[in-house]
Amino acid sequence: MTKEELIYLIDNLGTEDRNGNIEGIFIGRHGESVSTDSVRVDMDGGRIIIAQAGTEAYDINKSNWQTELTFVQQLEK
């Protein structure tokens, strides 16, 4: 998926899909599955970053979306 496709998808979500939290799910090649609510979109890096609970990155990643949002809002001004 490209950034443009992600933006298009988000811009065209139905009203029933606009509310609620996002959950990241990683599925490994051996069938393992890890779910987390620590999800962040890093648009300048073109990455979606997920961090598992219990890792050092979990809390930082979970709150970093606020930094990303502030950065975009400053660009709009």
Distance bins in CASP14 RR format, pairs under 12 A and 6 or more apart:
PFRMAT RR
TARGET T0000
AUTHOR 0000-0000-0000
RMODE 2
METHOD distances of the structure
MODEL  1
1 7 0 0 0 0 0 1 0 0 0 0 0
1 8 0 0 0 0 1 0 0 0 0 0 0
1 9 0 0 0 0 1 0 0 0 0 0 0
1 10 0 0 0 0 0 1 0 0 0 0 0
1 41 0 0 0 0 0 1 0 0 0 0 0
1 46 0 0 0 0 0 1 0 0 0 0 0
1 47 0 0 0 0 0 1 0 0 0 0 0
1 48 0 0 0 0 1 0 0 0 0 0 0
2 8 0 0 0 0 1 0 0 0 0 0 0
2 9 0 0 0 0 0 1 0 0 0 0 0
2 43 0 0 0 0 0 1 0 0 0 0 0
2 46 0 0 0 0 1 0 0 0 0 0 0
3 9 0 0 0 0 0 1 0 0 0 0 0
3 10 0 0 0 0 0 1 0 0 0 0 0
3 41 0 0 0 0 1 0 0 0 0 0 0
3 42 0 0 0 0 0 1 0 0 0 0 0
3 43 1 0 0 1 0 0 0 0 0 0 0
3 44 0 0 0 0 1 0 0 0 0 0 0
3 45 0 0 0 0 1 0 0 0 0 0 0
3 46 1 0 0 1 0 0 0 0 0 0 0
3 47 0 0 0 0 0 1 0 0 0 0 0
3 48 0 0 0 0 0 1 0 0 0 0 0
4 10 0 0 0 0 0 1 0 0 0 0 0
4 11 0 0 0 0 0 1 0 0 0 0 0
4 43 0 0 0 0 0 1 0 0 0 0 0
4 46 0 0 0 0 0 1 0 0 0 0 0
5 11 0 0 0 0 0 1 0 0 0 0 0
5 12 0 0 0 0 0 1 0 0 0 0 0
6 12 0 0 0 0 0 1 0 0 0 0 0
6 13 0 0 0 0 0 1 0 0 0 0 0
6 41 1 0 0 1 0 0 0 0 0 0 0
6 42 0 0 0 0 0 1 0 0 0 0 0
6 43 0 0 0 0 1 0 0 0 0 0 0
6 46 0 0 0 0 1 0 0 0 0 0 0
6 47 0 0 0 0 0 1 0 0 0 0 0
6 48 0 0 0 0 1 0 0 0 0 0 0
7 13 0 0 0 0 0 1 0 0 0 0 0
7 41 0 0 0 0 0 1 0 0 0 0 0
7 43 0 0 0 0 1 0 0 0 0 0 0
7 46 0 0 0 0 0 1 0 0 0 0 0
7 72 0 0 0 0 0 1 0 0 0 0 0
9 17 0 0 0 0 1 0 0 0 0 0 0
9 18 0 0 0 0 0 1 0 0 0 0 0
9 41 0 0 0 0 0 1 0 0 0 0 0
10 17 0 0 0 0 1 0 0 0 0 0 0
10 18 0 0 0 0 1 0 0 0 0 0 0
10 22 0 0 0 0 0 1 0 0 0 0 0
10 41 0 0 0 0 1 0 0 0 0 0 0
10 43 0 0 0 0 0 1 0 0 0 0 0
11 17 0 0 0 0 0 1 0 0 0 0 0
11 18 0 0 0 0 0 1 0 0 0 0 0
12 18 0 0 0 0 0 1 0 0 0 0 0
13 19 0 0 0 0 1 0 0 0 0 0 0
13 20 0 0 0 0 0 1 0 0 0 0 0
13 22 0 0 0 0 0 1 0 0 0 0 0
20 37 0 0 0 0 0 1 0 0 0 0 0
21 35 0 0 0 0 0 1 0 0 0 0 0
21 36 0 0 0 0 0 1 0 0 0 0 0
21 37 1 0 0 1 0 0 0 0 0 0 0
21 38 0 0 0 0 0 1 0 0 0 0 0
21 39 0 0 0 0 1 0 0 0 0 0 0
21 62 0 0 0 0 0 1 0 0 0 0 0
21 65 0 0 0 0 0 1 0 0 0 0 0
22 35 0 0 0 0 0 1 0 0 0 0 0
22 36 0 0 0 0 1 0 0 0 0 0 0
22 37 1 0 0 1 0 0 0 0 0 0 0
22 38 0 0 0 0 1 0 0 0 0 0 0
22 39 1 0 1 0 0 0 0 0 0 0 0
22 40 0 0 0 0 1 0 0 0 0 0 0
22 41 0 0 0 0 1 0 0 0 0 0 0
22 48 0 0 0 0 1 0 0 0 0 0 0
22 50 0 0 0 0 1 0 0 0 0 0 0
22 62 0 0 0 0 0 1 0 0 0 0 0
22 65 0 0 0 0 1 0 0 0 0 0 0
23 33 0 0 0 0 0 1 0 0 0 0 0
23 34 0 0 0 0 0 1 0 0 0 0 0
23 35 1 0 1 0 0 0 0 0 0 0 0
23 36 1 0 0 1 0 0 0 0 0 0 0
23 37 1 0 1 0 0 0 0 0 0 0 0
23 38 0 0 0 0 1 0 0 0 0 0 0
23 39 1 0 0 1 0 0 0 0 0 0 0
23 50 0 0 0 0 1 0 0 0 0 0 0
23 53 0 0 0 0 0 1 0 0 0 0 0
23 62 0 0 0 0 0 1 0 0 0 0 0
24 33 0 0 0 0 0 1 0 0 0 0 0
24 34 0 0 0 0 1 0 0 0 0 0 0
24 35 1 0 0 1 0 0 0 0 0 0 0
24 36 1 0 1 0 0 0 0 0 0 0 0
24 37 1 0 0 1 0 0 0 0 0 0 0
24 38 0 0 0 0 1 0 0 0 0 0 0
24 39 1 0 1 0 0 0 0 0 0 0 0
24 40 0 0 0 0 0 1 0 0 0 0 0
24 41 0 0 0 0 0 1 0 0 0 0 0
24 48 0 0 0 0 1 0 0 0 0 0 0
24 49 0 0 0 0 0 1 0 0 0 0 0
24 50 1 0 1 0 0 0 0 0 0 0 0
24 51 0 0 0 0 1 0 0 0 0 0 0
24 52 0 0 0 0 1 0 0 0 0 0 0
24 53 0 0 0 0 0 1 0 0 0 0 0
24 61 0 0 0 0 0 1 0 0 0 0 0
24 62 0 0 0 0 0 1 0 0 0 0 0
25 31 0 0 0 0 0 1 0 0 0 0 0
25 32 0 0 0 0 0 1 0 0 0 0 0
25 33 1 0 0 1 0 0 0 0 0 0 0
25 34 1 0 0 1 0 0 0 0 0 0 0
25 35 1 0 1 0 0 0 0 0 0 0 0
25 36 1 0 0 1 0 0 0 0 0 0 0
25 37 0 0 0 0 0 1 0 0 0 0 0
25 39 0 0 0 0 1 0 0 0 0 0 0
25 48 0 0 0 0 0 1 0 0 0 0 0
25 50 0 0 0 0 1 0 0 0 0 0 0
25 52 0 0 0 0 0 1 0 0 0 0 0
26 32 0 0 0 0 1 0 0 0 0 0 0
26 33 1 0 0 1 0 0 0 0 0 0 0
26 34 1 0 1 0 0 0 0 0 0 0 0
26 35 1 0 0 1 0 0 0 0 0 0 0
26 36 1 0 0 1 0 0 0 0 0 0 0
26 38 0 0 0 0 0 1 0 0 0 0 0
26 39 0 0 0 0 0 1 0 0 0 0 0
26 48 0 0 0 0 0 1 0 0 0 0 0
26 49 0 0 0 0 0 1 0 0 0 0 0
26 50 1 0 0 1 0 0 0 0 0 0 0
26 51 0 0 0 0 0 1 0 0 0 0 0
26 52 0 0 0 0 1 0 0 0 0 0 0
27 33 1 0 1 0 0 0 0 0 0 0 0
27 34 0 0 0 0 1 0 0 0 0 0 0
27 35 0 0 0 0 1 0 0 0 0 0 0
27 50 0 0 0 0 0 1 0 0 0 0 0
28 34 0 0 0 0 1 0 0 0 0 0 0
32 52 0 0 0 0 0 1 0 0 0 0 0
33 52 0 0 0 0 0 1 0 0 0 0 0
34 50 0 0 0 0 1 0 0 0 0 0 0
34 51 0 0 0 0 1 0 0 0 0 0 0
34 52 1 0 1 0 0 0 0 0 0 0 0
34 53 0 0 0 0 1 0 0 0 0 0 0
34 54 0 0 0 0 0 1 0 0 0 0 0
34 55 0 0 0 0 0 1 0 0 0 0 0
34 58 0 0 0 0 0 1 0 0 0 0 0
35 50 0 0 0 0 1 0 0 0 0 0 0
35 51 0 0 0 0 0 1 0 0 0 0 0
35 52 0 0 0 0 1 0 0 0 0 0 0
35 53 0 0 0 0 1 0 0 0 0 0 0
36 48 0 0 0 0 0 1 0 0 0 0 0
36 49 0 0 0 0 0 1 0 0 0 0 0
36 50 1 0 1 0 0 0 0 0 0 0 0
36 51 1 0 0 1 0 0 0 0 0 0 0
36 52 1 0 1 0 0 0 0 0 0 0 0
36 53 1 0 0 1 0 0 0 0 0 0 0
36 54 0 0 0 0 1 0 0 0 0 0 0
36 55 0 0 0 0 1 0 0 0 0 0 0
36 57 0 0 0 0 0 1 0 0 0 0 0
36 58 1 0 0 1 0 0 0 0 0 0 0
36 59 0 0 0 0 0 1 0 0 0 0 0
36 61 0 0 0 0 1 0 0 0 0 0 0
36 62 0 0 0 0 1 0 0 0 0 0 0
37 50 0 0 0 0 1 0 0 0 0 0 0
37 51 0 0 0 0 1 0 0 0 0 0 0
37 52 0 0 0 0 0 1 0 0 0 0 0
37 53 0 0 0 0 1 0 0 0 0 0 0
37 58 0 0 0 0 1 0 0 0 0 0 0
37 59 0 0 0 0 0 1 0 0 0 0 0
37 61 0 0 0 0 0 1 0 0 0 0 0
37 62 1 0 0 1 0 0 0 0 0 0 0
37 63 0 0 0 0 0 1 0 0 0 0 0
37 65 0 0 0 0 0 1 0 0 0 0 0
38 48 0 0 0 0 0 1 0 0 0 0 0
38 49 0 0 0 0 1 0 0 0 0 0 0
38 50 1 0 0 1 0 0 0 0 0 0 0
38 51 1 0 1 0 0 0 0 0 0 0 0
38 52 1 0 0 1 0 0 0 0 0 0 0
38 53 1 0 0 1 0 0 0 0 0 0 0
38 54 0 0 0 0 1 0 0 0 0 0 0
38 55 0 0 0 0 1 0 0 0 0 0 0
38 56 0 0 0 0 0 1 0 0 0 0 0
38 57 1 0 0 1 0 0 0 0 0 0 0
38 58 1 0 1 0 0 0 0 0 0 0 0
38 59 1 0 0 1 0 0 0 0 0 0 0
38 60 0 0 0 0 1 0 0 0 0 0 0
38 61 1 0 1 0 0 0 0 0 0 0 0
38 62 1 1 0 0 0 0 0 0 0 0 0
38 63 0 0 0 0 1 0 0 0 0 0 0
38 64 0 0 0 0 1 0 0 0 0 0 0
38 65 0 0 0 0 1 0 0 0 0 0 0
39 47 0 0 0 0 0 1 0 0 0 0 0
39 48 1 0 0 1 0 0 0 0 0 0 0
39 49 1 0 0 1 0 0 0 0 0 0 0
39 50 1 0 1 0 0 0 0 0 0 0 0
39 51 0 0 0 0 1 0 0 0 0 0 0
39 52 0 0 0 0 0 1 0 0 0 0 0
39 57 0 0 0 0 0 1 0 0 0 0 0
39 58 0 0 0 0 0 1 0 0 0 0 0
39 61 1 0 0 1 0 0 0 0 0 0 0
39 62 1 0 0 1 0 0 0 0 0 0 0
39 63 0 0 0 0 0 1 0 0 0 0 0
39 64 0 0 0 0 0 1 0 0 0 0 0
39 65 1 0 0 1 0 0 0 0 0 0 0
39 68 0 0 0 0 0 1 0 0 0 0 0
40 46 0 0 0 0 0 1 0 0 0 0 0
40 47 0 0 0 0 1 0 0 0 0 0 0
40 48 1 0 0 1 0 0 0 0 0 0 0
40 49 1 0 1 0 0 0 0 0 0 0 0
40 50 1 0 0 1 0 0 0 0 0 0 0
40 51 0 0 0 0 1 0 0 0 0 0 0
40 57 0 0 0 0 1 0 0 0 0 0 0
40 58 0 0 0 0 0 1 0 0 0 0 0
40 59 0 0 0 0 0 1 0 0 0 0 0
40 60 0 0 0 0 1 0 0 0 0 0 0
40 61 1 0 1 0 0 0 0 0 0 0 0
40 62 1 0 0 1 0 0 0 0 0 0 0
40 63 0 0 0 0 1 0 0 0 0 0 0
40 64 1 0 1 0 0 0 0 0 0 0 0
40 65 1 0 1 0 0 0 0 0 0 0 0
40 66 0 0 0 0 1 0 0 0 0 0 0
40 67 0 0 0 0 1 0 0 0 0 0 0
40 68 1 0 0 1 0 0 0 0 0 0 0
40 69 0 0 0 0 0 1 0 0 0 0 0
41 47 1 0 0 1 0 0 0 0 0 0 0
41 48 1 0 1 0 0 0 0 0 0 0 0
41 49 1 0 0 1 0 0 0 0 0 0 0
41 50 0 0 0 0 0 1 0 0 0 0 0
41 61 0 0 0 0 0 1 0 0 0 0 0
41 64 0 0 0 0 1 0 0 0 0 0 0
41 65 1 0 0 1 0 0 0 0 0 0 0
41 67 0 0 0 0 0 1 0 0 0 0 0
41 68 1 0 0 1 0 0 0 0 0 0 0
41 69 0 0 0 0 0 1 0 0 0 0 0
41 71 0 0 0 0 0 1 0 0 0 0 0
41 72 0 0 0 0 0 1 0 0 0 0 0
42 48 1 0 0 1 0 0 0 0 0 0 0
42 49 1 0 1 0 0 0 0 0 0 0 0
42 50 0 0 0 0 0 1 0 0 0 0 0
42 61 0 0 0 0 1 0 0 0 0 0 0
42 64 0 0 0 0 1 0 0 0 0 0 0
42 65 0 0 0 0 1 0 0 0 0 0 0
42 67 0 0 0 0 1 0 0 0 0 0 0
42 68 1 0 0 1 0 0 0 0 0 0 0
42 71 0 0 0 0 0 1 0 0 0 0 0
42 72 0 0 0 0 0 1 0 0 0 0 0
43 49 0 0 0 0 0 1 0 0 0 0 0
43 65 0 0 0 0 0 1 0 0 0 0 0
43 68 1 0 0 1 0 0 0 0 0 0 0
43 69 0 0 0 0 0 1 0 0 0 0 0
43 71 0 0 0 0 1 0 0 0 0 0 0
43 72 0 0 0 0 1 0 0 0 0 0 0
43 75 0 0 0 0 0 1 0 0 0 0 0
44 67 0 0 0 0 0 1 0 0 0 0 0
44 68 0 0 0 0 1 0 0 0 0 0 0
44 71 0 0 0 0 1 0 0 0 0 0 0
44 72 0 0 0 0 0 1 0 0 0 0 0
44 75 0 0 0 0 0 1 0 0 0 0 0
45 68 0 0 0 0 0 1 0 0 0 0 0
46 68 0 0 0 0 0 1 0 0 0 0 0
47 61 0 0 0 0 0 1 0 0 0 0 0
47 64 0 0 0 0 0 1 0 0 0 0 0
47 68 0 0 0 0 0 1 0 0 0 0 0
48 61 0 0 0 0 0 1 0 0 0 0 0
48 65 0 0 0 0 0 1 0 0 0 0 0
48 68 0 0 0 0 0 1 0 0 0 0 0
49 55 0 0 0 0 0 1 0 0 0 0 0
49 57 0 0 0 0 1 0 0 0 0 0 0
49 58 0 0 0 0 0 1 0 0 0 0 0
49 60 0 0 0 0 0 1 0 0 0 0 0
49 61 1 0 1 0 0 0 0 0 0 0 0
49 62 0 0 0 0 0 1 0 0 0 0 0
49 64 0 0 0 0 1 0 0 0 0 0 0
49 65 0 0 0 0 1 0 0 0 0 0 0
49 68 0 0 0 0 0 1 0 0 0 0 0
50 57 0 0 0 0 1 0 0 0 0 0 0
50 58 0 0 0 0 1 0 0 0 0 0 0
50 61 1 0 0 1 0 0 0 0 0 0 0
50 62 0 0 0 0 1 0 0 0 0 0 0
50 64 0 0 0 0 0 1 0 0 0 0 0
50 65 0 0 0 0 0 1 0 0 0 0 0
51 57 1 0 1 0 0 0 0 0 0 0 0
51 58 1 0 1 0 0 0 0 0 0 0 0
51 59 0 0 0 0 1 0 0 0 0 0 0
51 60 1 0 0 1 0 0 0 0 0 0 0
51 61 1 0 1 0 0 0 0 0 0 0 0
51 62 1 0 0 1 0 0 0 0 0 0 0
51 63 0 0 0 0 0 1 0 0 0 0 0
51 64 0 0 0 0 1 0 0 0 0 0 0
51 65 0 0 0 0 0 1 0 0 0 0 0
52 58 1 0 0 1 0 0 0 0 0 0 0
52 59 0 0 0 0 0 1 0 0 0 0 0
52 61 0 0 0 0 1 0 0 0 0 0 0
52 62 0 0 0 0 0 1 0 0 0 0 0
53 59 0 0 0 0 1 0 0 0 0 0 0
53 61 0 0 0 0 0 1 0 0 0 0 0
53 62 0 0 0 0 1 0 0 0 0 0 0
54 60 0 0 0 0 0 1 0 0 0 0 0
54 61 0 0 0 0 0 1 0 0 0 0 0
54 62 0 0 0 0 0 1 0 0 0 0 0
55 61 0 0 0 0 1 0 0 0 0 0 0
55 62 0 0 0 0 0 1 0 0 0 0 0
57 63 0 0 0 0 0 1 0 0 0 0 0
57 64 0 0 0 0 1 0 0 0 0 0 0
58 64 0 0 0 0 0 1 0 0 0 0 0
60 66 0 0 0 0 0 1 0 0 0 0 0
60 67 0 0 0 0 1 0 0 0 0 0 0
61 67 0 0 0 0 0 1 0 0 0 0 0
61 68 0 0 0 0 0 1 0 0 0 0 0
63 69 0 0 0 0 0 1 0 0 0 0 0
63 70 0 0 0 0 0 1 0 0 0 0 0
64 70 0 0 0 0 0 1 0 0 0 0 0
64 71 0 0 0 0 0 1 0 0 0 0 0
65 71 0 0 0 0 0 1 0 0 0 0 0
65 72 0 0 0 0 0 1 0 0 0 0 0
66 72 0 0 0 0 0 1 0 0 0 0 0
66 73 0 0 0 0 0 1 0 0 0 0 0
67 73 0 0 0 0 0 1 0 0 0 0 0
67 74 0 0 0 0 0 1 0 0 0 0 0
68 74 0 0 0 0 0 1 0 0 0 0 0
68 75 0 0 0 0 0 1 0 0 0 0 0
69 75 0 0 0 0 0 1 0 0 0 0 0
69 76 0 0 0 0 0 1 0 0 0 0 0
70 76 0 0 0 0 0 1 0 0 0 0 0
70 77 0 0 0 0 0 1 0 0 0 0 0
71 77 0 0 0 0 0 1 0 0 0 0 0
END
